[in-house]
């Protein structure tokens, strides 16, 4: 099942807007409907700014869908939501070719993947066959139907939510698809101190209905370009690579970071620095991004699982053993693009 929101006129097409202004405007917009989740909001924006896809895992009812809808509503972009179910077919995502008896030709009818921002809700409720339909779209920004390739939006971004795999009726995502997500994160319950505020915000209509765009796709593309220009010192790059390679060499890990994972590690860390108002990367940015980028790609070996180890334990051990570089911090930041 898919639902769509039409694109709205752009409220912010000004080329003079800085990356900082765009990011802060979006962040503040989302915070009006999602309380006590500032760092989770910035992590989600990091995935978007890095040009990757985001996987959010947690139990139902924690606000994952609200986050996805709020990000989509903050842009003047085309948005679609797909509710993944066990009976979902690949063609329900990609579209189908239908025979036109008048012109005696097959015409392609686009599926919900043809959008800018896609919310793949409860992705692990669908069978592996339906899940695999996302693989080509996430990696190649195109879908192939009946031997013909159809390009997707240049801004195509997947935000997928999934329930913990221990829950009934879920199908674990295969490693090949997990590797397509630039980063993953859990979401957690709202802080107890924010519950009264959440209740008060929904006494009338849902606050999402009053959310309006504060940025355009042109703004987003400008921020993404700025992220690629964020400075990463060679010593920090070596430190990042050492962390990734250590996941391959650790005795408790059967599968560590791929080359794709390392490339995303670099891109996400640059984007994370920009989202936090800097045009240079700190060693702490690498440490913070290591978990979201690497944990969903690391697979424990059989012995480690039996002895109660977790990928979090292994990554924490790696970060403790490797020495982060000590670099002088710039005293000022040049104006953002």
N, C-alpha and C positions, 0 to 999 in steps of 0.2 A: 504494500500500500504506500502510495506516495502523495505528498501534498506539496503545493507550490505557492510561493509568494512572488508577486510580480516585482520587477525592478522599479525603483522610485527615481524621480529626478534627482540628479546629483546635487547635494547641498554644499559640496566643498570641492570645486574643481580648480581651485587656485594653485598655480604652480609654486607660489611663494611659500606655501605651508611647509614648515620644517618637519622632519621625522618626529622630533620630540612632541610637537604640537599635535600631530596626527595620532600618535600612540597615546598621549595623555587624554585626548578627546574621546577615543574609543574606550580606554580604561574607565574613565569617569562615567561614561554612558552605561557600560555594563554594570558598574557598581551600584547603579540606581535600582537594579532588579536582583542583584546577587550580593548578599551581605556576608561579610566576614571571610571572603575568599580571594583577597587581593592577590596573593602570590599564585594561586591557581589560575586566575584570570591572566596574569602576566605570562605564565607558562604556556597557556593556550595561544596567546598572541605571539609568543616566541615561535611556535610551530608555523603559524600563518606567515609571519615575517620571514622565516627561513625558507618558505616556499615548499614546506613538507606537509604531511598529513598527521593527524593527531588521533590517538586512541585513548579513551577515558574508561577506566574500569572501576566499578564499585557496585554496591547493591542498589536496587531501584529506590527512587525517591530522594536522592541526595542533591539533585539540582543539575545533573549532567545535561539534560535536555534544555534547561533554561539557559545554561551557559552557551550552548550551541546556537539557540535561537537569538540570544542577545548579541552574539558576535555577528550573525547574519544580518540582524536588524540594524546594526551600527554602520553597515555599508549600503550604498545604493547598488546592490548586487542581486542577481537572480538566486533564489534559495529554494531548495527542495528537501523534503524529509522523506525517508523511506523507513517504514517499520518492518524490520526483518522478522520473518515468521518461517516455521518449518516447511510450509508449502510454497515459498517464494521460488520462482524460476529465474534463471539467468536472463531470459528475454524480458522479464518484468523490470530489469534494471537497464539493459542495453537498448531495448526497442526491438521492433520486428519489421520484416519486409512483407507488405501486403499487396496482393495482386489487384491491379486496377483494370477491371474488364473493359472499361471504355477505351483506354489507351493501350491496352494489352502489354502493360509493363508492371514490374514490381516497384512499389514505392516504399521508401524507408520511413517508418514512424519512430521518432526519437523517444527513448525512454528517459527516466528521471535522472540518469547520469549526465544529461546535457544541461548543466547548470553551472553556476559559479561556486556556490557553497552547498555542499551536500551533507546532510545529517543522516548517517547510517545508524539508526537507532536499534540497540540490542542486536548488534551484528552477529553475535554467536548464538542467536536463536535460530538462524537459518542453517541449512545443510551446507557442507563443504562445497557442493556443486554451485550453489548460489553465491557463496562467499568468493569463490574463485573468479566470478564475473567481474569483481572489482580489481583483480590483479593488473590487467592490461591498462585499465583506465587510470590507476594510481601511478603506474610507472611510466606509461607512454603518452598519457593524456589523449587517448583515443580508444575507440571500441571497434571491434571487427565483427560484422554480421554478414553472413552469407558470402564470405570472402572479400568483402569491401570494408575498408577502414574509414571511420568517420571521426574527425578531430573534435576534441572537447574544448571548452573554454580555456584560454590562457591562464585564467585565474582559478582553475578547478582545484578545489580544496575539500578534502574529506575529513569530517569530524565523526569518528565512529565511537559509539558507546557500547560497552559490553558488560554483562553481569559476570560475577565470579564463576569460574568454570565448575565449581563444586555444586552450583545450583542446578536443580532439575530442569531438563529440557534444553541444555546448552551444548554446543559443539565447539570444542577448542579450535582456535584459528591455527592453520598450519604455519610452520616456520617461514615459508616463502612469503606469506602475506603479512605476518608480523614484521618482517624486515622492511616492508614498504612504508611502515609508519615511522616518520622522522623521530617522534618521541611518544611516550605513553606516560600516563599519570593516573594515580587514584584520586578520588575526589573528597571522600570523607563527609561526615555529617556537618551541618552548620554549627558553628560555635554556640553553646548554650546561651550565652549572653545576647545573641542576635535573634533568638526565636521569637521574642515579643515583637521585635521590629518586623520580622517576616510575616507574622500573623497580621499586624496592623497594615502592612502594605497590600494585603489581599482582601481587605474587608469589602472593597468595591470591586471594580474590574481588575483583572490580572495586570500587574505593572508592565508586562511585556507589550500589551496592546497600546500603550502610550509611548513606547520607545521609537525614536525616529533616527534616521541615518545621520551620522556626523562626519562621514568620510566617504570618498568615492573609490572606485577601483583604480583610478589614476593615482590617488593618494597612496593606496596600498602598494602599487607597483613602484612608486617612488621610495617608499620605506624599504621594500625588498631590495632595491638597488643599493640603498644606503647601507643595508646590513652586509652586503657583499664587500663593501669598502671598509668595514670596521677593521682596525689594525690588530693583528695577532703577532706578538713577538715570536721570533723563531724558537726561543727557549720554552715558551708556553705551548707552541705547536708540538715540540718534541715531548713535552710532558703529557699532552693529550694523547699522542700516539703510543707512548709507553703504557698508559692506562688501558687503551684498547687492546694492545698486544698482550698485556698481562691476562686479559680475560681468556685468550686462546691458550695460554700456557699453564694456567692454574690447574692443579690436579683434580679439583672438584668439578671442573667445567668440561662438558662433552662438546659443546658448541659455543664459541665465543664470538667476538665482534667481527663482522665481515668487512670487506673493503667499503661497501656501501655504508655500513654503520660508521666507519671512520670519517667518511666524507660528510655524513649528516652530523656527526659529532662536531666537526669544524663549523658547519653552517649554523647549527643550532646555537653553539656557544657565541658566535658573532652576533646572531639575532638577539640572544639573551642580554648581551651587553648593551645593545642598542635600545632594547625595550626598557632597560634600567637607566637610560639617559647617558650612556657613554659610547664613544666611538673607538674604544680600545678594550681589549679583553684582559681580565685579571685572572690569576690562577684560581681564585674562588669561583669564577664563572665556570671554569672547567669542572671543578668538583661538584658544583650544583647541577650541571647539565649531565654529568656522567650517569646518574641513575635514570632519569627520564629517557636518555638515548640508548643506554646499553642493557638495562635490566630485562626488557621484554625480548631481547635478542639472545640472552644467555640461557643455556640449558644445562642443568646439573646432570652429572653422570649418575648411574644407578646407585652406586655405593654412597654418594653424598646425600641422595634423597633418603636412603634408608637410615642414615645416621642423623637425620634432622637438620641438615644444612639448608640454607636458602641462598638464592642469588644475591639478596641484600647483604647477607653475611660475607659472601665472597668479595663483593665490590667494596664493602667497608674495609676489609682486610687489605685489598689492593691499594686503596687510597691512603691507608695508614702506613704502608710499607714504602710507597714512592714519595720522594721528596719533591715538593712543589718548588718551582723557581721563585727567587726573590727578586723582584724588579722594582725600579723606581716608579712611583705613580705620578702621571702628569698632573701638574697643579691646575691646569685649566683645560677646558675642552673647546676646540674650535666650533663655531656655530654649525649646527646640523644642516644637511642639504635641504 
